[in-house]
Amino acid sequence: MAPTILHLRSETKPLEHRSALTPSTTAALIKAGYVVNVERSPERIFDDAEFEAVGATLVPEGSWEEVPKEHIIIGLKELEEKEFPLKHVHVQFAHCYKQQAGWENVLARFPRGGGTLLDLEFLVDERGRRVAAFGFHAGFAGAALALEVWAWQLNHSEPFPGVASYPNEDALITNVKKAVDTGAQKAGRLPRVIVIGALGRCGSGAVDALRKAGIPEENILKWDMAETAKGGPFKEITDSDIFVNCIYLTSKIPNFVNNESLQVPDRKLSVVCDVSADTTSPFTPVPIYTVATTFDKPTVPVEGLKEGPPLSVISIDHLPSLLPREASEAFSNDLLPSLLTLNDWQNSPVWARAKKLFNEKVATLPASALEK
């Protein structure tokens, strides 16, 4: 029986340095009998030579489009917006299952080409829990960046400048501590931060970053389902300097904050980090902005505020790229048990559930999307 061939594509999203496979997980797959082809990548945090050293075959960047349809294409973020149909099985985040803007065009490319999307965001075990997620590092990076923005806005009138990834967590925290010190000197105090979803992976990462940056425990409001059960908007958010939203939603709940709740004379809130970054989703509990931000332009201002300090939103949808090596290692290690079953993916419960969900979502596509 011929070995299963996995093809790791190069990411095309700007400043995306993470990887779904790492040299260590690639080595484990090769040891298990898989053939792993790795596209050369100028952006990936791991050098091409690291993959070659463990037995992977390096192939040209973008070559996945032309390989036989039996090859399984592994990526991380969404593909570039193009029209040609997709014939392969793709393992990736596609951001098209929650009615995001343009979801029909993204999803329809798969059935039009006979391909399949196995979306990493919805890869779950028998209890419905995700088998791998970047949540911890997303929350960690988001909270760290929010602290930097808080300090910046106290000392500057111009927007917060672009950011780049860090080689490791220590380098990031060192930089954040310096920023917090400058902010505290200006404000005469440390910031008060509310984290909603504090008990989950993402929220745990956010709280960890806040603690490591020197924010005292009494300044960190750790909220989860019990605290939000009464329904928002919540004054505790506008009473805080920073709000980190770590909630993952697939249905609508009362808003945590909205434009009306911001129009209060005693508002302290100056930074919102919406880690979920579901900017165009109808389920967002933070409907105060409509623009996704990027590492080049990390913040967007909330318009129409009559009182209080300027308010900026961070809505970067690949925050873990701030710590790409550590985030990739953690994610890929969690994903590895599932990756090892890709040679019989249609009979593997994890992948079979992902295929079933794909079929259900395809069934909701308008006929016009399938006719292109």
MIVO-688073 format. One record per residue (C-alpha): residue number from 1; residue in three letters; z negated, y, x. Coordinates in Angstrom, 1 decimal, decimal comma. Layout:
N
<node NUM; 'ALA'; <Z; Y; X>>
...
***
This chain:
372
<node 1; 'MET'; <0,0; 0,0; 0,0>>
<node 2; 'ALA'; <1,0; 3,4; 1,4>>
<node 3; 'PRO'; <-1,8; 5,8; 2,2>>
<node 4; 'THR'; <-2,5; 8,8; 0,0>>
<node 5; 'ILE'; <-1,3; 12,0; 1,5>>
<node 6; 'LEU'; <-3,3; 15,1; 1,1>>
<node 7; 'HIS'; <-1,8; 18,5; 1,9>>
<node 8; 'LEU'; <-4,1; 21,4; 2,7>>
<node 9; 'ARG'; <-2,2; 24,6; 2,0>>
<node 10; 'SER'; <-2,7; 27,9; 3,7>>
<node 11; 'GLU'; <-4,4; 30,5; 1,4>>
<node 12; 'THR'; <-2,3; 33,5; 0,4>>
<node 13; 'LYS'; <-5,0; 35,7; -1,2>>
<node 14; 'PRO'; <-5,7; 38,7; 1,1>>
<node 15; 'LEU'; <-8,8; 38,3; 3,2>>
<node 16; 'GLU'; <-9,5; 34,8; 2,0>>
<node 17; 'HIS'; <-10,8; 32,9; 5,0>>
<node 18; 'ARG'; <-12,5; 29,9; 3,3>>
<node 19; 'SER'; <-11,1; 26,4; 3,1>>
<node 20; 'ALA'; <-11,5; 23,6; 0,7>>
<node 21; 'LEU'; <-11,3; 21,1; 3,6>>
<node 22; 'THR'; <-13,1; 21,6; 6,9>>
<node 23; 'PRO'; <-12,6; 19,7; 10,1>>
<node 24; 'SER'; <-15,6; 17,5; 9,4>>
<node 25; 'THR'; <-14,6; 16,6; 5,8>>
<node 26; 'THR'; <-11,0; 16,1; 7,1>>
<node 27; 'ALA'; <-12,3; 13,6; 9,7>>
<node 28; 'ALA'; <-14,2; 11,7; 6,9>>
<node 29; 'LEU'; <-11,0; 11,5; 4,8>>
<node 30; 'ILE'; <-8,9; 10,3; 7,7>>
<node 31; 'LYS'; <-11,5; 7,7; 8,5>>
<node 32; 'ALA'; <-11,3; 6,5; 4,9>>
<node 33; 'GLY'; <-7,6; 5,9; 5,2>>
<node 34; 'TYR'; <-6,1; 9,2; 4,0>>
<node 35; 'VAL'; <-3,3; 11,0; 5,7>>
<node 36; 'VAL'; <-4,2; 14,7; 5,9>>
<node 37; 'ASN'; <-1,5; 17,4; 6,6>>
<node 38; 'VAL'; <-2,9; 20,8; 7,3>>
<node 39; 'GLU'; <-0,7; 23,9; 7,0>>
<node 40; 'ARG'; <-1,1; 26,3; 10,0>>
<node 41; 'SER'; <-3,0; 29,4; 8,8>>
<node 42; 'PRO'; <-3,6; 32,8; 10,4>>
<node 43; 'GLU'; <-6,5; 33,5; 8,0>>
<node 44; 'ARG'; <-8,5; 30,3; 7,8>>
<node 45; 'ILE'; <-12,0; 30,5; 9,4>>
<node 46; 'PHE'; <-11,3; 27,2; 11,2>>
<node 47; 'ASP'; <-8,8; 27,2; 14,0>>
<node 48; 'ASP'; <-5,8; 24,9; 13,5>>
<node 49; 'ALA'; <-6,8; 23,1; 16,6>>
<node 50; 'GLU'; <-10,1; 22,0; 15,0>>
<node 51; 'PHE'; <-8,2; 20,1; 12,4>>
<node 52; 'GLU'; <-5,7; 18,6; 14,9>>
<node 53; 'ALA'; <-8,6; 17,4; 17,0>>
<node 54; 'VAL'; <-9,9; 15,2; 14,2>>
<node 55; 'GLY'; <-6,5; 13,6; 13,5>>
<node 56; 'ALA'; <-4,8; 15,9; 11,0>>
<node 57; 'THR'; <-1,1; 16,7; 11,3>>
<node 58; 'LEU'; <-0,4; 20,4; 11,5>>
<node 59; 'VAL'; <2,6; 21,5; 9,3>>
<node 60; 'PRO'; <4,2; 24,9; 8,7>>
<node 61; 'GLU'; <2,6; 27,5; 6,5>>
<node 62; 'GLY'; <3,9; 27,3; 2,9>>
<node 63; 'SER'; <5,5; 23,9; 3,4>>
<node 64; 'TRP'; <3,7; 22,4; 0,4>>
<node 65; 'GLU'; <6,5; 23,6; -1,9>>
<node 66; 'GLU'; <9,0; 21,2; -0,4>>
<node 67; 'VAL'; <6,9; 18,0; 0,2>>
<node 68; 'PRO'; <7,3; 14,9; -2,0>>
<node 69; 'LYS'; <5,7; 15,2; -5,4>>
<node 70; 'GLU'; <3,4; 12,2; -4,6>>
<node 71; 'HIS'; <1,5; 14,4; -2,1>>
<node 72; 'ILE'; <-1,7; 15,9; -3,5>>
<node 73; 'ILE'; <-1,9; 19,7; -2,7>>
<node 74; 'ILE'; <-5,4; 21,0; -1,9>>
<node 75; 'GLY'; <-6,1; 24,7; -1,9>>
<node 76; 'LEU'; <-8,9; 27,0; -2,8>>
<node 77; 'LYS'; <-7,8; 30,2; -4,6>>
<node 78; 'GLU'; <-5,0; 30,7; -7,1>>
<node 79; 'LEU'; <-1,4; 30,4; -6,1>>
<node 80; 'GLU'; <0,8; 33,5; -5,7>>
<node 81; 'GLU'; <2,3; 34,7; -9,0>>
<node 82; 'LYS'; <5,8; 33,1; -9,0>>
<node 83; 'GLU'; <7,9; 31,6; -11,7>>
<node 84; 'PHE'; <9,1; 28,2; -10,2>>
<node 85; 'PRO'; <7,6; 25,1; -11,9>>
<node 86; 'LEU'; <5,0; 23,1; -10,1>>
<node 87; 'LYS'; <5,6; 19,3; -9,6>>
<node 88; 'HIS'; <2,5; 18,3; -7,7>>
<node 89; 'VAL'; <-1,1; 17,5; -8,4>>
<node 90; 'HIS'; <-2,9; 20,6; -7,4>>
<node 91; 'VAL'; <-6,7; 20,7; -6,6>>
<node 92; 'GLN'; <-7,8; 24,4; -6,6>>
<node 93; 'PHE'; <-9,4; 27,2; -8,5>>
<node 94; 'ALA'; <-6,7; 28,6; -10,9>>
<node 95; 'HIS'; <-8,7; 31,1; -13,1>>
<node 96; 'CYS'; <-6,6; 30,4; -16,2>>
<node 97; 'TYR'; <-8,9; 28,4; -18,5>>
<node 98; 'LYS'; <-10,9; 31,3; -19,9>>
<node 99; 'GLN'; <-8,1; 33,4; -21,3>>
<node 100; 'GLN'; <-8,0; 35,6; -18,3>>
<node 101; 'ALA'; <-5,1; 38,1; -18,1>>
<node 102; 'GLY'; <-1,8; 36,3; -17,6>>
<node 103; 'TRP'; <-3,4; 32,8; -18,0>>
<node 104; 'GLU'; <-0,4; 31,5; -20,0>>
<node 105; 'ASN'; <2,0; 32,1; -17,1>>
<node 106; 'VAL'; <-0,3; 30,6; -14,6>>
<node 107; 'LEU'; <-1,0; 27,4; -16,5>>
<node 108; 'ALA'; <2,5; 26,9; -17,9>>
<node 109; 'ARG'; <4,0; 26,4; -14,5>>
<node 110; 'PHE'; <2,3; 23,0; -14,3>>
<node 111; 'PRO'; <3,6; 21,3; -17,4>>
<node 112; 'ARG'; <7,0; 22,9; -16,8>>
<node 113; 'GLY'; <7,3; 21,1; -13,5>>
<node 114; 'GLY'; <5,5; 17,9; -14,5>>
<node 115; 'GLY'; <2,6; 18,8; -12,3>>
<node 116; 'THR'; <-1,2; 18,6; -12,9>>
<node 117; 'LEU'; <-4,0; 21,1; -12,3>>
<node 118; 'LEU'; <-7,3; 19,6; -11,3>>
<node 119; 'ASP'; <-9,4; 22,8; -11,5>>
<node 120; 'LEU'; <-12,3; 22,9; -9,0>>
<node 121; 'GLU'; <-14,2; 25,3; -11,3>>
<node 122; 'PHE'; <-14,4; 22,6; -14,0>>
<node 123; 'LEU'; <-14,9; 19,5; -11,8>>
<node 124; 'VAL'; <-18,1; 18,1; -13,3>>
<node 125; 'ASP'; <-20,2; 14,9; -13,2>>
<node 126; 'GLU'; <-21,3; 12,8; -16,2>>
<node 127; 'ARG'; <-24,0; 15,3; -17,0>>
<node 128; 'GLY'; <-21,6; 18,2; -17,1>>
<node 129; 'ARG'; <-22,9; 19,7; -13,8>>
<node 130; 'ARG'; <-20,3; 21,0; -11,3>>
<node 131; 'VAL'; <-19,9; 18,6; -8,4>>
<node 132; 'ALA'; <-19,2; 21,5; -5,9>>
<node 133; 'ALA'; <-19,5; 25,2; -6,2>>
<node 134; 'PHE'; <-19,6; 28,3; -4,0>>
<node 135; 'GLY'; <-22,4; 29,7; -6,3>>
<node 136; 'PHE'; <-25,2; 30,0; -3,7>>
<node 137; 'HIS'; <-23,0; 31,9; -1,1>>
<node 138; 'ALA'; <-21,4; 34,0; -3,9>>
<node 139; 'GLY'; <-24,8; 35,2; -5,0>>
<node 140; 'PHE'; <-26,0; 35,6; -1,4>>
<node 141; 'ALA'; <-23,0; 37,7; -0,4>>
<node 142; 'GLY'; <-23,0; 39,7; -3,7>>
<node 143; 'ALA'; <-26,7; 40,7; -3,4>>
<node 144; 'ALA'; <-26,3; 41,6; 0,3>>
<node 145; 'LEU'; <-23,2; 43,8; -0,5>>
<node 146; 'ALA'; <-25,1; 45,4; -3,4>>
<node 147; 'LEU'; <-27,9; 46,5; -1,1>>
<node 148; 'GLU'; <-25,4; 48,0; 1,3>>
<node 149; 'VAL'; <-23,7; 49,9; -1,5>>
<node 150; 'TRP'; <-27,0; 51,2; -2,8>>
<node 151; 'ALA'; <-27,9; 52,6; 0,6>>
<node 152; 'TRP'; <-24,4; 54,0; 1,1>>
<node 153; 'GLN'; <-24,4; 55,9; -2,2>>
<node 154; 'LEU'; <-27,7; 57,6; -1,3>>
<node 155; 'ASN'; <-26,2; 59,0; 1,9>>
<node 156; 'HIS'; <-22,5; 59,6; 1,1>>
<node 157; 'SER'; <-20,4; 61,1; -1,6>>
<node 158; 'GLU'; <-17,2; 59,1; -0,8>>
<node 159; 'PRO'; <-16,7; 55,5; -2,0>>
<node 160; 'PHE'; <-18,1; 52,6; -0,1>>
<node 161; 'PRO'; <-15,7; 51,5; 2,6>>
<node 162; 'GLY'; <-13,9; 48,2; 3,0>>
<node 163; 'VAL'; <-15,7; 45,2; 4,4>>
<node 164; 'ALA'; <-14,7; 42,2; 6,5>>
<node 165; 'SER'; <-16,2; 38,7; 6,8>>
<node 166; 'TYR'; <-19,1; 37,9; 9,1>>
<node 167; 'PRO'; <-19,2; 35,1; 11,7>>
<node 168; 'ASN'; <-22,6; 33,9; 10,3>>
<node 169; 'GLU'; <-25,5; 34,8; 8,0>>
<node 170; 'ASP'; <-27,6; 36,3; 10,7>>
<node 171; 'ALA'; <-25,0; 38,9; 11,5>>
<node 172; 'LEU'; <-24,7; 39,8; 7,8>>
<node 173; 'ILE'; <-28,4; 40,1; 7,3>>
<node 174; 'THR'; <-28,9; 42,3; 10,4>>
<node 175; 'ASN'; <-26,3; 44,7; 9,1>>
<node 176; 'VAL'; <-27,9; 44,8; 5,6>>
<node 177; 'LYS'; <-31,3; 45,4; 6,9>>
<node 178; 'LYS'; <-30,1; 48,5; 8,8>>
<node 179; 'ALA'; <-28,4; 49,8; 5,6>>
<node 180; 'VAL'; <-31,6; 49,2; 3,5>>
<node 181; 'ASP'; <-33,6; 51,1; 6,1>>
<node 182; 'THR'; <-31,3; 54,2; 5,8>>
<node 183; 'GLY'; <-31,4; 53,9; 2,0>>
<node 184; 'ALA'; <-35,2; 53,6; 1,9>>
<node 185; 'GLN'; <-35,6; 56,7; 4,2>>
<node 186; 'LYS'; <-33,5; 58,7; 1,8>>
<node 187; 'ALA'; <-35,0; 57,4; -1,4>>
<node 188; 'GLY'; <-38,6; 57,2; -0,1>>
<node 189; 'ARG'; <-38,8; 53,6; -1,4>>
<node 190; 'LEU'; <-37,1; 50,2; -1,4>>
<node 191; 'PRO'; <-34,8; 49,3; -4,3>>
<node 192; 'ARG'; <-35,7; 47,5; -7,4>>
<node 193; 'VAL'; <-33,3; 44,6; -8,1>>
<node 194; 'ILE'; <-32,8; 42,5; -11,3>>
<node 195; 'VAL'; <-31,1; 39,2; -10,9>>
<node 196; 'ILE'; <-30,0; 37,5; -14,1>>
<node 197; 'GLY'; <-29,3; 33,8; -13,7>>
<node 198; 'ALA'; <-32,0; 33,6; -11,0>>
<node 199; 'LEU'; <-32,7; 29,9; -11,5>>
<node 200; 'GLY'; <-29,1; 28,8; -10,9>>
<node 201; 'ARG'; <-27,2; 28,2; -7,6>>
<node 202; 'CYS'; <-25,8; 31,8; -7,6>>
<node 203; 'GLY'; <-29,0; 33,4; -8,5>>
<node 204; 'SER'; <-30,9; 31,4; -5,9>>
<node 205; 'GLY'; <-28,5; 32,7; -3,3>>
<node 206; 'ALA'; <-29,0; 36,3; -4,5>>
<node 207; 'VAL'; <-32,7; 36,1; -4,4>>
<node 208; 'ASP'; <-32,6; 34,5; -0,9>>
<node 209; 'ALA'; <-30,5; 37,3; 0,4>>
<node 210; 'LEU'; <-32,8; 39,9; -1,1>>
<node 211; 'ARG'; <-35,8; 38,3; 0,5>>
<node 212; 'LYS'; <-34,2; 38,0; 3,9>>
<node 213; 'ALA'; <-33,1; 41,6; 3,7>>
<node 214; 'GLY'; <-36,7; 42,6; 3,4>>
<node 215; 'ILE'; <-37,0; 43,4; -0,3>>
<node 216; 'PRO'; <-40,6; 42,6; -1,4>>
<node 217; 'GLU'; <-41,1; 40,0; -4,1>>
<node 218; 'GLU'; <-42,5; 42,6; -6,6>>
<node 219; 'ASN'; <-39,2; 44,5; -6,4>>
<node 220; 'ILE'; <-37,1; 41,5; -7,4>>
<node 221; 'LEU'; <-36,9; 40,7; -11,1>>
<node 222; 'LYS'; <-35,9; 37,1; -11,5>>
<node 223; 'TRP'; <-34,5; 36,6; -15,0>>
<node 224; 'ASP'; <-32,9; 33,5; -16,6>>
<node 225; 'MET'; <-32,4; 32,1; -20,0>>
<node 226; 'ALA'; <-36,0; 32,6; -21,2>>
<node 227; 'GLU'; <-35,9; 36,4; -20,4>>
<node 228; 'THR'; <-32,4; 36,9; -21,9>>
<node 229; 'ALA'; <-33,0; 34,9; -25,1>>
<node 230; 'LYS'; <-34,0; 38,0; -27,1>>
<node 231; 'GLY'; <-30,5; 39,4; -26,6>>
<node 232; 'GLY'; <-29,3; 42,5; -24,8>>
<node 233; 'PRO'; <-28,7; 45,2; -23,9>>
<node 234; 'PHE'; <-31,8; 45,3; -21,7>>
<node 235; 'LYS'; <-33,6; 48,5; -20,6>>
<node 236; 'GLU'; <-34,9; 46,5; -17,6>>
<node 237; 'ILE'; <-31,4; 46,7; -16,2>>
<node 238; 'THR'; <-31,1; 50,5; -16,4>>
<node 239; 'ASP'; <-34,7; 50,8; -15,0>>
<node 240; 'SER'; <-33,6; 48,9; -11,9>>
<node 241; 'ASP'; <-31,5; 50,3; -9,0>>
<node 242; 'ILE'; <-29,4; 47,2; -8,6>>
<node 243; 'PHE'; <-28,3; 44,6; -11,2>>
<node 244; 'VAL'; <-26,8; 41,3; -9,9>>
<node 245; 'ASN'; <-25,2; 39,3; -12,6>>
<node 246; 'CYS'; <-25,1; 35,6; -11,8>>
<node 247; 'ILE'; <-24,4; 34,2; -15,3>>
<node 248; 'TYR'; <-21,5; 31,8; -15,8>>
<node 249; 'LEU'; <-20,3; 32,0; -19,4>>
<node 250; 'THR'; <-17,7; 30,1; -21,5>>
<node 251; 'SER'; <-18,6; 31,7; -24,8>>
<node 252; 'LYS'; <-19,7; 35,2; -26,0>>
<node 253; 'ILE'; <-23,4; 36,3; -26,0>>
<node 254; 'PRO'; <-24,9; 39,7; -26,6>>
<node 255; 'ASN'; <-24,0; 42,1; -23,7>>
<node 256; 'PHE'; <-26,6; 42,5; -21,0>>
<node 257; 'VAL'; <-25,5; 46,1; -20,5>>
<node 258; 'ASN'; <-22,8; 48,3; -22,1>>
<node 259; 'ASN'; <-21,6; 51,9; -21,9>>
<node 260; 'GLU'; <-24,0; 52,9; -24,7>>
<node 261; 'SER'; <-27,0; 51,5; -22,9>>
<node 262; 'LEU'; <-26,1; 53,4; -19,7>>
<node 263; 'GLN'; <-26,3; 56,7; -21,5>>
<node 264; 'VAL'; <-30,0; 57,3; -21,0>>
<node 265; 'PRO'; <-31,6; 60,2; -19,1>>
<node 266; 'ASP'; <-34,0; 58,0; -17,0>>
<node 267; 'ARG'; <-31,3; 55,6; -15,8>>
<node 268; 'LYS'; <-32,0; 54,4; -12,2>>
<node 269; 'LEU'; <-29,2; 51,8; -12,1>>
<node 270; 'SER'; <-26,6; 52,8; -9,4>>
<node 271; 'VAL'; <-25,1; 49,4; -8,4>>
<node 272; 'VAL'; <-23,9; 46,4; -10,5>>
<node 273; 'CYS'; <-22,7; 43,3; -8,7>>
<node 274; 'ASP'; <-20,9; 41,1; -11,2>>
<node 275; 'VAL'; <-20,8; 37,9; -9,2>>
<node 276; 'SER'; <-18,9; 36,0; -11,9>>
<node 277; 'ALA'; <-16,1; 38,7; -11,7>>
<node 278; 'ASP'; <-14,6; 37,6; -15,0>>
<node 279; 'THR'; <-13,2; 41,1; -15,3>>
<node 280; 'THR'; <-10,8; 40,4; -18,1>>
<node 281; 'SER'; <-12,6; 37,6; -19,8>>
<node 282; 'PRO'; <-13,6; 38,2; -23,4>>
<node 283; 'PHE'; <-16,9; 36,5; -22,6>>
<node 284; 'THR'; <-18,2; 39,0; -20,0>>
<node 285; 'PRO'; <-21,7; 40,3; -20,7>>
<node 286; 'VAL'; <-21,0; 43,3; -18,5>>
<node 287; 'PRO'; <-18,2; 45,1; -20,3>>
<node 288; 'ILE'; <-18,5; 48,4; -18,3>>
<node 289; 'TYR'; <-15,5; 48,1; -16,1>>
<node 290; 'THR'; <-12,0; 46,7; -16,2>>
<node 291; 'VAL'; <-10,9; 46,6; -12,6>>
<node 292; 'ALA'; <-11,4; 43,7; -10,2>>
<node 293; 'THR'; <-12,4; 44,9; -6,7>>
<node 294; 'THR'; <-11,5; 43,6; -3,3>>
<node 295; 'PHE'; <-12,8; 43,6; 0,2>>
<node 296; 'ASP'; <-10,6; 46,5; 1,0>>
<node 297; 'LYS'; <-12,0; 48,5; -2,0>>
<node 298; 'PRO'; <-15,3; 46,8; -2,8>>
<node 299; 'THR'; <-16,4; 49,1; -5,7>>
<node 300; 'VAL'; <-15,1; 50,7; -8,8>>
<node 301; 'PRO'; <-17,0; 53,6; -10,5>>
<node 302; 'VAL'; <-18,2; 53,4; -14,1>>
<node 303; 'GLU'; <-16,5; 56,3; -15,9>>
<node 304; 'GLY'; <-17,9; 58,6; -18,6>>
<node 305; 'LEU'; <-21,5; 58,7; -17,6>>
<node 306; 'LYS'; <-23,2; 62,0; -18,6>>
<node 307; 'GLU'; <-26,5; 61,6; -16,8>>
<node 308; 'GLY'; <-28,1; 59,8; -13,9>>
<node 309; 'PRO'; <-26,8; 58,7; -10,5>>
<node 310; 'PRO'; <-23,2; 57,5; -9,9>>
<node 311; 'LEU'; <-22,8; 53,9; -10,9>>
<node 312; 'SER'; <-20,5; 51,5; -9,0>>
<node 313; 'VAL'; <-19,5; 47,9; -9,8>>
<node 314; 'ILE'; <-18,7; 45,2; -7,3>>
<node 315; 'SER'; <-16,4; 42,6; -8,9>>
<node 316; 'ILE'; <-14,9; 40,7; -6,0>>
<node 317; 'ASP'; <-13,9; 37,2; -7,1>>
<node 318; 'HIS'; <-14,2; 35,6; -3,6>>
<node 319; 'LEU'; <-17,5; 36,9; -2,4>>
<node 320; 'PRO'; <-18,3; 33,8; -0,4>>
<node 321; 'SER'; <-15,5; 34,8; 2,0>>
<node 322; 'LEU'; <-18,0; 37,2; 3,4>>
<node 323; 'LEU'; <-19,6; 34,1; 5,0>>
<node 324; 'PRO'; <-16,5; 31,8; 5,2>>
<node 325; 'ARG'; <-17,6; 29,2; 7,6>>
<node 326; 'GLU'; <-21,0; 28,4; 6,1>>
<node 327; 'ALA'; <-19,6; 28,7; 2,5>>
<node 328; 'SER'; <-16,7; 26,3; 3,3>>
<node 329; 'GLU'; <-18,9; 23,7; 5,0>>
<node 330; 'ALA'; <-21,4; 23,6; 2,1>>
<node 331; 'PHE'; <-18,7; 23,5; -0,6>>
<node 332; 'SER'; <-16,5; 20,9; 1,2>>
<node 333; 'ASN'; <-19,4; 18,6; 1,9>>
<node 334; 'ASP'; <-20,4; 18,7; -1,8>>
<node 335; 'LEU'; <-16,8; 18,0; -2,8>>
<node 336; 'LEU'; <-16,3; 15,1; -0,3>>
<node 337; 'PRO'; <-17,5; 12,2; -2,5>>
<node 338; 'SER'; <-15,0; 13,3; -5,1>>
<node 339; 'LEU'; <-12,2; 13,8; -2,5>>
<node 340; 'LEU'; <-12,7; 10,3; -1,3>>
<node 341; 'THR'; <-11,7; 9,0; -4,7>>
<node 342; 'LEU'; <-8,3; 10,9; -4,9>>
<node 343; 'ASN'; <-6,4; 7,7; -3,9>>
<node 344; 'ASP'; <-7,2; 6,5; -7,5>>
<node 345; 'TRP'; <-7,9; 9,8; -9,1>>
<node 346; 'GLN'; <-6,7; 9,0; -12,6>>
<node 347; 'ASN'; <-9,3; 6,3; -12,8>>
<node 348; 'SER'; <-12,1; 8,3; -11,2>>
<node 349; 'PRO'; <-14,4; 9,8; -13,8>>
<node 350; 'VAL'; <-14,7; 13,2; -12,2>>
<node 351; 'TRP'; <-10,9; 13,7; -11,8>>
<node 352; 'ALA'; <-10,2; 12,0; -15,2>>
<node 353; 'ARG'; <-12,4; 14,6; -16,9>>
<node 354; 'ALA'; <-10,5; 17,4; -15,1>>
<node 355; 'LYS'; <-7,2; 15,9; -16,2>>
<node 356; 'LYS'; <-8,4; 15,7; -19,8>>
<node 357; 'LEU'; <-9,4; 19,3; -19,8>>
<node 358; 'PHE'; <-6,1; 20,3; -18,3>>
<node 359; 'ASN'; <-4,3; 18,5; -21,1>>
<node 360; 'GLU'; <-6,5; 20,2; -23,7>>
<node 361; 'LYS'; <-5,7; 23,7; -22,2>>
<node 362; 'VAL'; <-2,0; 22,9; -21,9>>
<node 363; 'ALA'; <-2,0; 22,1; -25,7>>
<node 364; 'THR'; <-3,1; 25,7; -26,4>>
<node 365; 'LEU'; <-0,2; 27,3; -24,6>>
<node 366; 'PRO'; <2,3; 29,2; -26,7>>
<node 367; 'ALA'; <5,7; 27,7; -26,9>>
<node 368; 'SER'; <7,2; 30,8; -25,3>>
<node 369; 'ALA'; <5,3; 30,2; -22,1>>
<node 370; 'LEU'; <6,7; 26,6; -21,8>>
<node 371; 'GLU'; <10,3; 27,8; -22,3>>
<node 372; 'LYS'; <10,6; 30,0; -19,2>>
***
